Amino acid sequence: MSETGESQPVRPKDPLHGVTLEVLLTTLVERHGWRELAERIPVRCFMFGPSITSSLKFLRKTPWARKKLEDWFVFEARR
C-alpha cells in the first residue's frame, strides 16, 4: 500500500499486455528497419515491398512468425 492507504496497481506479468501488434511491428521497424526484420524473420512481407498493412495481415494469419516478432520485442523490452 502507498502512504495514502491506496493499493498500488497490479502490473500484469505479460510484457505484451496492452501492446497491439501494430505498435509492436511499428516499434521494431523504427528501431531496426525492414532489412533487419527480413534477416531475422525471412518472410516475403518483410523482404519485398514491405508495409505495415501487408505485414499485419500476414502476421495475423501466421502464428509462428508473429511469435518470433513478439519474442524479439519482449527480449528488447527486458534489456
DSSP file (Angstrom, degrees, kcal/mol; ACC not computed):
  #  RESIDUE AA STRUCTURE BP1 BP2  ACC     N-H-->O    O-->H-N    N-H-->O    O-->H-N    TCO  KAPPA ALPHA  PHI   PSI    X-CA   Y-CA   Z-CA
    1    1 A M              0   0    0      0, 0.0     6,-0.2     0, 0.0     2,-0.1   0.000 360.0 360.0 360.0 150.5    0.0    0.0    0.0
    2    2 A S    >   -     0   0    0      4,-3.1     3,-1.7     1,-0.1     6,-0.0  -0.271 360.0 -93.3 -82.7 176.7    1.1    3.6   -0.6
    3    3 A E  T 3  S+     0   0    0      1,-0.3    -1,-0.1     2,-0.1     0, 0.0   0.776 125.9  57.7 -62.9 -26.1    1.3    6.2    2.1
    4    4 A T  T 3  S-     0   0    0      2,-0.2    -1,-0.3     1,-0.0     3,-0.1   0.475 119.6-108.9 -84.3  -1.0   -2.2    7.4    1.4
    5    5 A G  S <  S+     0   0    0     -3,-1.7     2,-0.3     1,-0.3    -2,-0.1   0.440  78.1 130.1  89.6  -0.4   -3.5    3.9    2.0
    6    6 A E        -     0   0    0      1,-0.1    -4,-3.1    -5,-0.0    -1,-0.3  -0.655  59.9-118.4 -86.9 143.5   -4.3    3.2   -1.6
    7    7 A S        -     0   0    0     -2,-0.3     3,-0.1    -6,-0.2    -1,-0.1  -0.523  29.5-109.5 -79.0 149.3   -3.1   -0.1   -3.1
    8    8 A Q        -     0   0    0     -2,-0.2    -1,-0.1     1,-0.1     2,-0.0  -0.495  40.8 -97.7 -74.2 144.5   -0.6    0.1   -5.9
    9    9 A P        -     0   0    0      0, 0.0     2,-0.5     0, 0.0    -1,-0.1  -0.370  39.4-114.5 -63.3 141.6   -1.9   -1.0   -9.3
   10   10 A V        -     0   0    0     -3,-0.1    -3,-0.0    -2,-0.0     0, 0.0  -0.652  25.4-142.0 -79.1 126.7   -1.1   -4.6  -10.2
   11   11 A R        -     0   0    0     -2,-0.5    -1,-0.0     1,-0.0    -3,-0.0  -0.776  22.1-118.1 -89.7 129.2    1.3   -4.8  -13.2
   12   12 A P        -     0   0    0      0, 0.0     5,-0.1     0, 0.0    -1,-0.0  -0.320   9.0-136.5 -65.8 149.0    0.5   -7.7  -15.4
   13   13 A K  S    S+     0   0    0      3,-0.0    -2,-0.0     2,-0.0     3,-0.0   0.709  82.8  92.8 -77.9 -20.4    3.2  -10.3  -15.9
   14   14 A D    >   -     0   0    0      1,-0.2     3,-1.8     2,-0.1    -1,-0.0  -0.653  65.2-157.6 -76.7 113.1    2.6  -10.4  -19.6
   15   15 A P  T 3  S+     0   0    0      0, 0.0    -1,-0.2     0, 0.0    -2,-0.0   0.658  92.3  56.3 -67.4 -13.1    5.1   -7.9  -21.2
   16   16 A L  T >  S+     0   0    0      2,-0.1     3,-2.3    -3,-0.0     2,-0.2   0.411  75.3 130.6 -95.2   1.0    2.8   -7.7  -24.2
   17   17 A H  T <  S+     0   0    0     -3,-1.8     3,-0.1     1,-0.3     0, 0.0  -0.368  82.8   4.2 -59.0 122.4   -0.2   -6.7  -22.2
   18   18 A G  T 3  S+     0   0    0      1,-0.2     2,-0.6    -2,-0.2    -1,-0.3   0.424 100.9 119.2  83.9  -1.3   -1.8   -3.6  -23.8
   19   19 A V    <   -     0   0    0     -3,-2.3    -1,-0.2     4,-0.0     2,-0.1  -0.875  54.9-145.6-100.8 118.5    0.6   -3.7  -26.8
   20   20 A T     >  -     0   0    0     -2,-0.6     4,-2.5     1,-0.1     5,-0.2  -0.399  22.9-115.3 -78.0 159.5   -1.1   -4.1  -30.1
   21   21 A L  H  > S+     0   0    0      1,-0.2     4,-2.7     2,-0.2     5,-0.2   0.875 117.5  55.0 -60.1 -37.3    0.5   -6.0  -33.0
   22   22 A E  H  > S+     0   0    0      2,-0.2     4,-2.7     1,-0.2    -1,-0.2   0.918 108.9  46.1 -64.2 -43.4    0.7   -2.8  -35.0
   23   23 A V  H  > S+     0   0    0      2,-0.2     4,-2.5     1,-0.2    -2,-0.2   0.923 113.4  50.2 -64.0 -44.2    2.5   -0.9  -32.2
   24   24 A L  H  X S+     0   0    0     -4,-2.5     4,-2.1     2,-0.2    -2,-0.2   0.941 114.5  43.1 -58.9 -50.7    4.9   -3.8  -31.8
   25   25 A L  H  X S+     0   0    0     -4,-2.7     4,-2.4     1,-0.2     5,-0.2   0.926 114.3  50.0 -63.5 -47.1    5.7   -4.0  -35.5
   26   26 A T  H  X S+     0   0    0     -4,-2.7     4,-2.5    -5,-0.2    -1,-0.2   0.897 109.8  51.9 -60.4 -41.5    6.0   -0.3  -35.9
   27   27 A T  H  X S+     0   0    0     -4,-2.5     4,-2.2    -5,-0.2    -1,-0.2   0.931 111.5  45.5 -61.2 -47.2    8.4   -0.1  -33.0
   28   28 A L  H  X>S+     0   0    0     -4,-2.1     4,-2.7     1,-0.2     5,-0.7   0.870 112.4  51.3 -68.0 -35.6   10.7   -2.8  -34.4
   29   29 A V  H  X5S+     0   0    0     -4,-2.4     4,-1.6     3,-0.2    -1,-0.2   0.921 111.3  48.1 -65.3 -42.9   10.6   -1.2  -37.9
   30   30 A E  H  <5S+     0   0    0     -4,-2.5    -2,-0.2    -5,-0.2    -1,-0.2   0.888 118.0  41.0 -64.8 -38.7   11.5    2.2  -36.5
   31   31 A R  H  <5S+     0   0    0     -4,-2.2    -2,-0.2    -5,-0.2    -1,-0.2   0.889 136.3  10.4 -75.1 -40.4   14.4    0.7  -34.4
   32   32 A H  H  X5S-     0   0    0     -4,-2.7     4,-0.6    -5,-0.2    -3,-0.2   0.664  94.8-129.6-119.5 -23.2   15.8   -1.8  -36.9
   33   33 A G  H  X< -     0   0    0     -4,-1.6     4,-1.7    -5,-0.7     5,-0.1   0.004  35.8 -75.0  86.0 162.7   14.3   -1.2  -40.3
   34   34 A W  H  > S+     0   0    0      1,-0.2     4,-2.7     2,-0.2     5,-0.2   0.851 126.2  60.6 -64.6 -35.7   12.7   -3.7  -42.7
   35   35 A R  H  > S+     0   0    0      1,-0.2     4,-1.8     2,-0.2    -1,-0.2   0.928 106.2  45.9 -60.5 -45.7   16.0   -5.2  -43.8
   36   36 A E  H  X S+     0   0    0     -4,-0.6     4,-2.3     2,-0.2     5,-0.3   0.895 111.8  52.1 -64.6 -40.2   16.8   -6.3  -40.2
   37   37 A L  H  X S+     0   0    0     -4,-1.7     4,-3.0     1,-0.2    -2,-0.2   0.926 109.8  49.7 -60.0 -43.7   13.3   -7.7  -39.8
   38   38 A A  H  < S+     0   0    0     -4,-2.7    -1,-0.2     8,-0.3    -2,-0.2   0.830 110.6  50.2 -66.2 -32.3   13.8   -9.7  -43.1
   39   39 A E  H  < S+     0   0    0     -4,-1.8    -1,-0.2    -5,-0.2    -2,-0.2   0.902 117.9  38.0 -71.6 -40.8   17.1  -11.0  -41.9
   40   40 A R  H  < S+     0   0    0     -4,-2.3    -2,-0.2     1,-0.3    -3,-0.2   0.859 133.4  24.3 -78.9 -36.1   15.8  -12.2  -38.5
   41   41 A I  S  < S-     0   0    0     -4,-3.0     2,-1.9    -5,-0.3    -1,-0.3  -0.806  81.3-154.5-130.5  88.9   12.4  -13.4  -39.8
   42   42 A P        +     0   0    0      0, 0.0     2,-0.3     0, 0.0    -4,-0.1  -0.428  39.1 139.0 -75.4  84.5   12.8  -14.2  -43.5
   43   43 A V    >>  -     0   0    0     -2,-1.9     3,-1.7    -6,-0.1     4,-1.3  -0.938  60.7-118.5-124.9 150.2    9.2  -13.7  -44.8
   44   44 A R  H 3> S+     0   0    0     -2,-0.3     4,-2.7     1,-0.3     3,-0.2   0.828 109.2  62.8 -57.0 -37.6    8.2  -12.1  -48.1
   45   45 A C  H 34 S+     0   0    0      1,-0.2     6,-0.5     2,-0.2    -1,-0.3   0.719 110.4  40.6 -66.7 -18.4    6.2   -9.3  -46.5
   46   46 A F  H <4 S+     0   0    0     -3,-1.7    -8,-0.3    -5,-0.2    -1,-0.2   0.680 120.4  44.4 -93.6 -23.3    9.4   -8.0  -44.8
   47   47 A M  H  < S+     0   0    0     -4,-1.3     2,-0.6     1,-0.2    -2,-0.2   0.872 110.7  43.5 -90.7 -41.1   11.6   -8.6  -47.9
   48   48 A F  S  < S-     0   0    0     -4,-2.7    -1,-0.2     1,-0.2     0, 0.0  -0.917 129.7 -26.0-120.6 111.8    9.7   -7.3  -50.9
   49   49 A G  S    S-     0   0    0     -2,-0.6    -1,-0.2     1,-0.1    -2,-0.1   0.930  83.1-157.9  56.5  50.5    7.8   -4.0  -50.9
   50   50 A P        +     0   0    0      0, 0.0     2,-0.3     0, 0.0    -4,-0.1  -0.260  20.4 166.2 -65.7 144.6    7.2   -4.1  -47.1
   51   51 A S     >  -     0   0    0     -6,-0.5     4,-2.1     1,-0.1     5,-0.2  -0.978  45.8-118.6-149.1 158.2    4.5   -2.2  -45.5
   52   52 A I  H  > S+     0   0    0     -2,-0.3     4,-2.6     2,-0.2     5,-0.2   0.929 113.3  52.1 -62.0 -45.0    2.8   -2.2  -42.1
   53   53 A T  H  > S+     0   0    0      1,-0.2     4,-2.0     2,-0.2    -1,-0.2   0.933 112.3  42.3 -60.5 -50.2   -0.6   -3.1  -43.6
   54   54 A S  H  > S+     0   0    0      1,-0.2     4,-2.1     2,-0.2    -1,-0.2   0.887 115.4  51.0 -66.9 -37.1    0.7   -6.2  -45.6
   55   55 A S  H  X S+     0   0    0     -4,-2.1     4,-3.0     2,-0.2    -1,-0.2   0.895 108.0  51.9 -67.6 -39.5    2.8   -7.3  -42.7
   56   56 A L  H  X S+     0   0    0     -4,-2.6     4,-2.2     2,-0.2    -1,-0.2   0.918 109.0  50.9 -62.4 -42.7    0.0   -7.1  -40.2
   57   57 A K  H  X S+     0   0    0     -4,-2.0     4,-0.9    -5,-0.2    -2,-0.2   0.943 114.2  44.1 -58.0 -48.1   -2.2   -9.2  -42.5
   58   58 A F  H >X S+     0   0    0     -4,-2.1     4,-0.9     1,-0.2     3,-0.8   0.938 112.9  50.1 -63.0 -48.2    0.5  -11.8  -42.8
   59   59 A L  H 3< S+     0   0    0     -4,-3.0     3,-0.3     1,-0.3     7,-0.3   0.830 106.2  55.9 -64.3 -32.7    1.3  -11.9  -39.1
   60   60 A R  H 3< S+     0   0    0     -4,-2.2    -1,-0.3     1,-0.2    -2,-0.2   0.772 114.7  39.8 -69.4 -24.5   -2.3  -12.2  -38.0
   61   61 A K  H << S+     0   0    0     -4,-0.9    -1,-0.2    -3,-0.8    -2,-0.2   0.509 110.5  62.1 -99.5  -6.8   -2.6  -15.4  -40.2
   62   62 A T    >X  -     0   0    0     -4,-0.9     4,-2.1    -3,-0.3     3,-0.5  -0.796  58.1-176.4-127.9  89.2    0.8  -16.8  -39.4
   63   63 A P  H 3> S+     0   0    0      0, 0.0     4,-2.5     0, 0.0     5,-0.2   0.838  81.6  55.4 -56.4 -39.1    1.3  -17.7  -35.7
   64   64 A W  H 3> S+     0   0    0      1,-0.2     4,-1.8     2,-0.2     5,-0.1   0.895 110.9  44.7 -65.1 -38.5    4.9  -18.8  -35.9
   65   65 A A  H <> S+     0   0    0     -3,-0.5     4,-2.1     2,-0.2    -1,-0.2   0.904 113.2  50.5 -71.3 -41.0    6.0  -15.5  -37.5
   66   66 A R  H  X S+     0   0    0     -4,-2.1     4,-2.9    -7,-0.3    -2,-0.2   0.913 108.9  52.6 -61.7 -42.2    4.0  -13.5  -35.0
   67   67 A K  H  X S+     0   0    0     -4,-2.5     4,-2.9     1,-0.2    -1,-0.2   0.908 108.0  50.7 -60.8 -43.6    5.6  -15.4  -32.1
   68   68 A K  H  X S+     0   0    0     -4,-1.8     4,-2.1     2,-0.2    -1,-0.2   0.920 112.5  46.7 -61.1 -43.2    9.1  -14.7  -33.4
   69   69 A L  H  X S+     0   0    0     -4,-2.1     4,-2.3     2,-0.2    -2,-0.2   0.925 113.7  47.8 -65.1 -45.0    8.3  -11.0  -33.7
   70   70 A E  H  X S+     0   0    0     -4,-2.9     4,-2.6     1,-0.2    -2,-0.2   0.909 110.8  51.4 -62.8 -42.5    6.7  -10.9  -30.2
   71   71 A D  H  X S+     0   0    0     -4,-2.9     4,-2.5     1,-0.2    -1,-0.2   0.899 110.2  49.4 -62.0 -40.6    9.6  -12.8  -28.7
   72   72 A W  H  X S+     0   0    0     -4,-2.1     4,-2.2    -5,-0.2    -1,-0.2   0.921 111.5  49.0 -62.6 -45.6   12.1  -10.3  -30.2
   73   73 A F  H  X S+     0   0    0     -4,-2.3     4,-2.1     1,-0.2    -2,-0.2   0.922 112.7  47.2 -60.6 -46.5   10.0   -7.3  -28.9
   74   74 A V  H  X S+     0   0    0     -4,-2.6     4,-1.7     2,-0.2    -1,-0.2   0.902 109.3  54.3 -64.1 -42.1    9.9   -8.8  -25.4
   75   75 A F  H  X S+     0   0    0     -4,-2.5     4,-0.6     1,-0.2    -1,-0.2   0.923 111.8  44.7 -57.9 -45.4   13.6   -9.6  -25.4
   76   76 A E  H >< S+     0   0    0     -4,-2.2     3,-0.7     1,-0.2    -1,-0.2   0.866 109.2  56.1 -68.0 -35.6   14.4   -6.0  -26.2
   77   77 A A  H 3< S+     0   0    0     -4,-2.1    -1,-0.2     1,-0.2    -2,-0.2   0.817 106.7  50.7 -66.3 -29.6   11.9   -4.7  -23.6
   78   78 A R  H 3<        0   0    0     -4,-1.7    -1,-0.2     1,-0.2    -2,-0.2   0.622 360.0 360.0 -84.6 -13.2   13.7   -6.6  -20.9
   79   79 A R    <<        0   0    0     -3,-0.7    -1,-0.2    -4,-0.6    -2,-0.1   0.495 360.0 360.0 -76.8 360.0   17.2   -5.3  -21.8
